[in-house]
Amino acid sequence: MHWPTLASYVEGLEKAGKLVRVTIPVNKDTELHPLVRLQFRGLPESQRKAFLFENVTDSRGRKYEMPVLVGALAASSEIYALGFGVPVKEISNTWRKAIANPLTPAEVKQAACQAVVITGDELTRDGGGLSRLPIPISTPGFDNAPYTTASHWVSKHPDTGLHNLGNYRGMMKAENRIGTLPAMIGVGMREHIDLWRAKGIERMPAALVVGAPPHVTYTAVTRIPNDMCEYDVAGALSGKPLDVVKCLTQDIMVPAEAEIVIEGTIPTDVLEMEGAFGEFPGYMAARDYSFFMDVTAITMKKKPIFLAILSQMPPSESSKMRHISRGEGAYKFLHNAGFDNVTQVEYLECAGANALVVVKIKKRNPDDAKNALRLLAGKFIGKIAIAVDEDINALDVENVMWAVSYRSQPFRDMEIVEAPLFALDPSAAAPGESRGLTHGKAPRSTALIIDATMPWPYPPLSLPKKEFMDRAPEMWRDLQLPALNLKEPWWGYSLGHWTEEEEQEADLAVQGRHFETGIKQAQTRRKFSE
């Protein structure tokens, strides 16, 4: 199913029983995010829902006309799949097909996102510019302003015109000024800012999209290779070219079905302090000099929905989105580099779906796993990269660490390599020290790569064979014991080293003929020798 608008998706959420409508007054500055946060700290994932706040106020007593939607994109895998329009098990294949078969967007001359236009003096009037938007405070008590979170920043390459759609936070600084932190040097909007400055151009045109059809947001949050346009992939996800429209005051194309568009220019050679803000690693991201946009227009639908993403400490909505989609960009990157024996890439949610990546690989050569991890660590953000065999559940931290414990030797299978700057990692630089984003020397960033694939054939797992375990759940149910949630692996299987003699002896044991093995082994006796 393709959701053409965010409003149609909200209807779909409600029909699926995944939406909570909140009609009582809720303060966006102090109450909204704390309420939604509770389900990520106190409910199993299957019970999480999207929240639509229809009576939003702020700490100054203002009432907002537009509702705020939180948790609608990835409060759970099921909600993500609903927004994606496919069953959970089909998400990965759908991503891979879309990235492999992009669709060029279609330009339209009129769009719903430009039904309401705010420009000129109205932008600077108290409550007339950015303050008219019900931007929540994500981390009350620590954040220094309301920040947009589901904010898709649009910029374009100064030479090729290739657009980039990247999800970065937006700090509300004035009615007509909003800060941003494009924290990955050489990637997305940060690369574009640096390219425009290198050409001597002092202001770069840009736009900020708040709220869009789900397939647009999912693409904005995902790491797409620099030579691809997110609009092309978003269209492929929905099965039709994405409709885009030109901004009214900037030469930038934005999704025609966006809820809200903030247009403006970003000075390429001027910075100001930004932050602090609660970020996805689970800590407050330090204040630092960063970029900002001077707003030239705000356009929106007649009845827009303000979309926000709950991020900060994992698990969160943002960590779930990155966890589900980020691996597919890395998967394509590795396949393009010749590692077509990589079958799965997972950024684990427990580490914010960013710092810990697991790569499942069918080794053709002994060094395949290490070489793939070295390449990934040097290009895709992360701190720990682990390669595992096909039988390991890449989503299960316990299963992965079991593989690390018994399929690797630190002296042989672990390396520390240089990695791209991970500026939001609080261990990279002490408070007050330069993170190297805009000034000063960048701190050293490294990654640990671990080849946790079997170096040679292994004996079977020490669990009963499948034919014996298959009988156990039925007996369990007959005994009316508590419901099971079985973790893989829950039966044993061969890993290459198991002789015919060992197989025969095991068969004798389950037949009760184990004394025959004892008689045979008595014939193998020999004297003990030092």
C-alpha positions in Angstrom: 0.0 0.0 0.0 1.2 3.5 -0.9 0.2 6.4 1.4 0.1 9.5 -0.9 -0.1 11.9 2.1 0.7 12.0 5.7 -3.0 12.5 6.5 -4.0 9.3 4.7 -1.3 7.5 6.6 -2.8 8.7 9.9 -6.1 7.2 8.9 -4.3 4.0 8.1 -2.7 4.0 11.6 -6.1 4.5 13.2 -7.7 1.7 11.2 -4.9 -0.6 12.2 -5.4 0.2 15.9 -1.9 1.8 16.1 -3.0 5.4 16.9 -3.7 7.1 20.2 -5.6 10.4 19.8 -4.9 12.8 22.7 -7.6 15.5 22.9 -6.8 17.0 26.4 -4.5 20.0 26.4 -0.8 19.0 26.3 2.1 21.3 26.7 4.5 20.7 23.9 7.4 22.2 25.9 7.0 20.1 29.1 4.6 17.2 28.6 4.4 15.9 25.0 7.7 14.1 24.6 7.8 12.8 28.2 4.4 11.1 27.7 5.4 9.3 24.5 8.8 8.4 26.0 7.1 6.2 28.6 6.2 3.6 26.0 9.8 3.2 25.0 10.9 2.6 28.6 7.9 0.7 29.9 6.2 -1.3 27.1 7.2 -4.2 24.9 7.7 -3.1 21.3 4.5 -4.8 20.1 2.4 -2.5 22.3 3.9 0.8 21.2 1.7 3.2 19.2 1.7 6.5 17.4 0.3 9.6 19.2 -1.7 12.4 17.6 -1.9 15.4 19.9 -4.9 17.5 18.9 -4.9 20.1 21.6 -1.4 21.4 21.8 -0.3 24.3 24.0 3.0 25.8 25.1 4.5 27.2 28.3 3.4 30.7 27.4 -0.3 29.7 27.1 -0.5 29.6 23.4 -2.9 27.2 21.7 -1.9 25.8 18.3 -4.2 25.1 15.4 -2.2 22.2 14.0 -1.9 18.8 15.7 1.5 17.1 16.5 2.1 13.5 15.4 4.8 11.5 17.2 5.8 7.8 17.0 4.0 7.4 13.7 7.0 6.3 11.6 8.8 3.8 13.7 7.5 3.3 17.2 7.7 -0.4 16.3 8.7 -2.6 13.4 5.0 -3.1 12.7 4.3 0.6 12.5 7.3 1.0 10.2 6.0 -1.7 8.0 2.6 -0.1 7.9 4.1 3.2 6.7 6.3 1.2 4.3 3.2 -0.6 2.9 4.7 -4.1 3.1 4.9 -6.9 5.7 7.8 -6.6 8.1 9.6 -9.5 6.4 9.5 -7.7 3.0 11.0 -4.4 4.2 14.6 -5.4 3.4 13.9 -6.6 -0.1 11.8 -3.6 -0.9 14.6 -1.3 0.2 17.1 -3.2 -2.0 14.9 -3.1 -5.1 14.2 0.7 -4.6 17.9 1.5 -4.3 18.7 -0.6 -7.3 15.9 0.9 -9.5 15.5 4.6 -8.7 12.8 6.7 -10.4 13.4 10.3 -11.5 10.9 12.7 -9.7 8.2 14.5 -11.6 7.9 18.3 -11.3 4.5 19.8 -10.8 3.6 23.5 -11.0 1.1 23.7 -8.2 1.3 21.8 -4.9 -0.7 21.4 -1.7 2.4 22.3 0.4 2.1 25.9 -1.0 -1.6 26.5 -0.1 -0.6 28.8 2.7 2.4 31.2 2.3 4.1 33.3 4.9 6.7 35.8 3.7 8.1 39.3 4.3 7.3 41.2 7.5 5.0 38.5 8.7 8.0 36.2 9.2 9.5 38.5 11.8 6.3 39.3 13.7 6.0 37.7 17.2 4.3 34.4 16.6 4.1 34.9 12.9 7.1 33.0 11.7 8.6 29.7 13.2 6.6 30.3 16.4 3.4 29.5 14.6 4.7 25.9 14.4 4.1 23.6 17.4 7.7 22.5 17.6 8.1 20.3 20.7 11.0 20.3 23.2 12.4 16.8 22.9 14.4 16.7 26.2 12.7 19.1 28.6 15.1 20.2 31.3 18.1 19.8 29.1 17.4 21.0 25.5 17.9 24.8 25.1 15.1 25.3 22.6 12.4 23.5 20.6 14.1 21.5 17.8 12.5 20.1 14.7 13.3 16.4 14.5 11.4 15.0 11.5 13.1 17.8 9.6 14.3 16.9 6.1 16.8 19.5 4.9 17.0 19.9 1.1 20.1 21.2 -0.6 21.7 20.7 -4.0 25.1 20.3 -5.5 26.3 23.6 -7.0 27.6 22.0 -10.2 25.4 19.0 -10.9 22.2 20.3 -9.3 21.7 16.9 -7.6 19.4 17.3 -4.6 20.1 15.8 -1.2 17.4 15.1 1.3 18.9 14.6 4.8 17.3 14.5 8.2 19.1 16.9 10.6 17.8 18.6 13.7 16.7 22.3 13.5 17.0 24.6 16.5 14.4 27.4 16.6 16.5 30.6 17.2 14.2 33.4 16.0 11.0 33.8 14.1 13.0 33.7 10.9 16.2 31.8 11.8 16.8 28.1 12.5 20.0 26.3 13.3 21.2 23.0 11.9 23.9 20.4 12.6 24.9 18.5 9.5 27.4 16.5 11.5 29.0 14.3 8.8 31.8 16.0 6.9 31.8 15.1 3.2 28.3 13.8 3.3 24.9 15.3 2.3 24.1 18.9 3.1 27.5 19.4 4.8 29.3 18.5 1.6 27.0 20.9 -0.3 27.7 23.8 2.1 31.5 23.2 1.7 31.2 23.0 -2.1 29.2 26.3 -2.3 31.8 28.0 -0.1 34.7 26.7 -2.2 33.1 28.4 -5.2 33.1 31.7 -3.3 29.3 31.8 -2.9 28.3 33.2 0.5 24.7 31.9 0.7 23.4 28.5 -0.3 19.7 28.0 -1.1 18.0 25.4 1.1 14.7 24.2 2.4 13.5 22.3 5.4 10.6 19.9 5.0 8.5 19.0 8.1 6.1 16.1 7.5 5.8 14.2 4.3 4.4 10.9 3.1 6.1 8.1 5.0 8.3 6.8 2.1 9.9 10.3 1.8 10.7 10.4 5.5 12.1 6.9 5.5 14.4 7.8 2.6 15.6 11.1 4.3 16.6 9.2 7.4 18.5 6.5 5.5 22.1 6.7 4.3 21.9 6.8 0.5 25.2 6.9 -1.5 26.3 10.5 -2.3 25.9 10.0 -6.0 22.2 9.2 -5.7 19.2 11.5 -5.0 16.9 10.5 -2.2 13.9 11.7 -4.3 14.7 9.0 -6.8 14.7 6.3 -4.1 11.6 7.6 -2.4 9.7 7.4 -5.7 10.9 3.8 -6.2 9.7 2.9 -2.7 6.2 4.0 -3.6 6.2 2.6 -7.1 5.8 5.9 -8.9 7.9 9.1 -9.4 7.8 11.5 -6.5 6.0 14.7 -7.3 8.2 17.7 -6.5 7.6 21.5 -6.7 9.9 24.4 -6.9 10.1 26.6 -3.8 8.6 30.1 -4.0 11.7 32.0 -2.9 14.6 29.5 -3.5 15.8 27.4 -6.5 15.1 24.2 -4.6 12.7 21.3 -5.3 10.6 20.0 -2.5 8.1 17.1 -2.2 4.7 18.4 -3.4 2.8 16.6 -0.6 5.0 18.0 2.2 3.0 19.3 5.2 5.3 22.3 5.9 8.2 23.8 4.0 10.6 26.3 5.4 12.6 28.1 2.7 15.8 30.1 3.1 19.5 30.5 2.7 22.4 29.1 4.7 25.5 31.4 5.0 28.4 29.2 4.0 31.1 31.2 5.8 29.3 32.3 9.0 28.7 30.1 12.1 27.0 30.6 15.4 26.7 28.5 18.6 24.1 25.7 18.4 22.9 23.1 21.0 22.9 21.5 23.5 20.4 18.9 22.3 19.6 15.3 23.4 20.8 13.0 20.6 20.4 9.4 19.5 23.5 8.0 21.3 21.6 8.6 24.5 23.5 11.7 25.7 23.2 15.5 25.4 25.2 16.5 22.4 27.6 19.3 23.3 27.1 23.0 22.3 29.3 23.9 19.3 29.6 26.3 16.4 27.4 25.2 13.5 25.4 26.5 10.5 22.0 28.2 10.4 19.4 29.2 7.9 17.8 32.6 7.4 14.1 32.0 6.6 12.7 33.6 3.4 9.3 31.8 3.4 7.2 29.3 5.2 4.6 27.4 3.1 2.2 24.7 4.2 -1.0 22.8 3.5 -4.3 24.3 4.6 -4.6 21.8 7.5 -1.1 20.6 8.1 0.1 18.0 10.6 3.3 18.8 12.5 5.4 15.6 12.4 8.0 15.0 15.1 10.4 12.0 15.7 11.1 10.8 19.2 14.9 10.3 19.3 17.4 10.6 22.2 18.1 7.5 24.3 17.6 4.2 22.4 15.3 2.4 21.9 13.5 5.3 20.2 11.6 6.0 17.1 14.8 7.3 15.3 16.9 4.3 16.4 14.2 1.9 15.1 14.1 3.8 11.7 17.9 3.7 11.3 18.1 0.1 12.5 15.6 -1.0 9.8 16.9 1.0 6.9 20.5 2.0 7.4 21.9 -1.4 6.7 20.4 -1.5 3.2 22.6 1.5 2.1 25.7 -0.3 3.6 24.6 -3.5 1.9 24.5 -1.8 -1.5 27.9 -0.1 -0.8 29.5 -3.5 -0.1 27.9 -5.2 -3.1 29.0 -2.4 -5.4 32.6 -3.0 -4.0 32.4 -6.6 -5.0 31.3 -8.2 -1.8 28.3 -9.9 -3.2 28.7 -12.6 -0.6 27.4 -10.3 2.1 23.8 -11.3 2.8 22.8 -9.0 5.6 23.9 -5.7 7.3 22.4 -4.7 10.6 23.0 -1.5 12.6 21.9 -2.7 16.1 19.3 -0.6 17.9 20.9 -1.0 21.3 23.7 1.3 20.1 21.4 3.9 18.5 21.5 1.9 15.2 24.7 3.7 14.4 27.8 2.7 16.4 27.5 -1.1 16.2 27.1 -2.9 12.9 26.9 -6.7 12.2 27.7 -8.0 8.7 26.6 -11.5 7.7 28.9 -13.0 5.1 29.5 -16.3 3.2 33.3 -16.3 3.1 34.9 -17.4 -0.2 38.4 -16.5 1.0 39.8 -16.4 4.6 40.2 -12.5 4.5 36.8 -11.8 3.0 35.2 -10.7 6.3 38.1 -8.5 7.4 38.3 -6.8 4.0 34.6 -6.1 4.0 34.7 -4.6 7.5 37.7 -2.4 6.7 35.9 -0.9 3.8 32.7 -0.4 5.7 34.5 1.2 8.7 36.3 3.6 6.4 33.1 4.8 4.7 30.0 4.2 6.8 29.8 5.7 10.3 30.3 3.3 13.2 32.6 2.2 15.9 32.4 -1.6 16.1 31.9 -3.8 13.1 31.4 -7.5 13.5 31.3 -10.2 10.7 29.4 -13.3 11.4 28.5 -16.6 9.6 25.1 -17.4 8.1 23.9 -19.3 11.1 24.2 -16.3 13.5 21.2 -14.1 14.2 22.6 -10.7 13.3 19.8 -9.0 15.3 20.4 -10.8 18.5 23.2 -9.2 20.5 23.6 -12.3 22.7 24.0 -14.6 19.7 26.5 -12.2 18.1 28.6 -11.9 21.2 28.6 -15.7 21.5 30.1 -15.8 18.0 32.7 -13.2 19.0 33.5 -15.2 22.1 34.1 -18.6 20.4 34.7 -17.9 16.7 37.5 -15.3 17.0 40.9 -14.8 18.5 41.8 -11.2 19.4 45.4 -11.4 18.2 44.2 -12.7 14.8 40.7 -11.5 14.2 40.5 -8.1 15.7 41.9 -4.8 14.4 41.6 -1.1 15.2 41.3 1.0 12.0 40.8 4.7 11.3 37.2 5.8 10.8 35.1 8.9 9.8 34.5 11.5 12.5 31.6 10.5 14.8 31.0 13.9 16.2 27.9 13.1 18.3 29.9 10.4 20.2 30.6 12.0 23.7 33.8 9.8 24.0 35.4 11.5 21.0 36.2 14.8 22.7 36.0 16.1 26.3 33.4 18.9 27.0 34.7 22.2 25.6 37.2 20.6 23.2 36.9 20.9 19.5 35.0 18.1 17.7 36.5 19.3 14.4 33.2 20.0 12.7 33.9 23.6 11.8 37.1 24.6 13.6 40.1 23.2 15.3 41.6 19.8 14.8 39.2 16.9 14.5 39.6 14.3 17.3 40.8 10.9 16.2 38.0 8.4 15.4 38.7 4.7 15.1 36.7 1.6 14.7 37.1 -1.9 16.0 36.6 -4.6 13.4 36.0 -8.2 14.6 36.0 -11.2 12.3 33.7 -13.5 14.3 33.3 -16.0 11.4 34.5 -19.6 11.9 38.2 -19.9 10.9 37.6 -23.6 10.0 34.8 -26.2 10.3 33.3 -26.4 13.8 31.6 -29.2 15.7 27.8 -29.1 16.0 26.1 -26.8 18.5 25.5 -28.4 21.8 21.7 -28.3 21.6 19.4 -31.2 20.8 18.8 -31.9 17.1 15.8 -30.2 15.5 13.9 -33.5 15.2 13.9 -33.8 19.0 13.4 -30.1 19.8 10.4 -30.0 17.5 8.5 -32.3 19.8 9.2 -30.2 22.9 6.8 -27.2 22.2 3.8 -29.4 21.9 4.6 -31.1 25.2 5.2 -27.7 26.8 1.7 -26.6 25.7 0.1 -29.8 26.9 1.6 -29.1 30.3 0.0 -25.6 30.2 3.3 -23.9 30.9 3.9 -20.1 30.2 3.9 -18.9 26.6 7.3 -19.2 24.9 9.3 -16.7 22.9 12.0 -18.9 21.5 15.5 -17.4 20.8 17.6 -18.7 17.9 19.2 -21.1 17.9 17.0 -23.4 19.8 18.2 -26.7 18.2 21.6 -28.0 17.3 23.0 -28.3 13.8 26.3 -29.3 12.1 29.0 -26.7 11.4 31.1 -28.9 9.2 33.2 -31.0 11.6 31.3 -34.1 12.6 32.4 -37.6 11.6 30.3 -40.5 10.5 31.4 -42.4 13.6 30.3 -39.6 15.9 26.9 -39.5 14.1 26.5 -43.3 14.5 27.3 -43.2 18.2 24.8 -40.4 18.7 22.1 -42.5 17.0 22.9 -45.4 19.2 22.6 -43.2 22.3 19.0 -42.2 21.5 18.1 -45.8 20.9 19.4 -46.8 24.3 22.3 -48.7 22.8 25.1 -46.5 24.4 26.8 -49.6 26.0 27.8 -50.6 22.5 29.8 -47.4 22.3 31.3 -48.1 25.7 32.5 -51.6 24.6 34.1 -50.1 21.5 35.8 -47.4 23.4 37.2 -49.9 25.9 39.1 -51.3 23.0 40.9 -48.0 22.5 42.7 -47.9 25.8 46.3 -46.9 26.0 48.9 -46.1 28.6 49.1 -42.6 30.0 52.2 -40.8 28.9 53.6 -37.4 29.8 
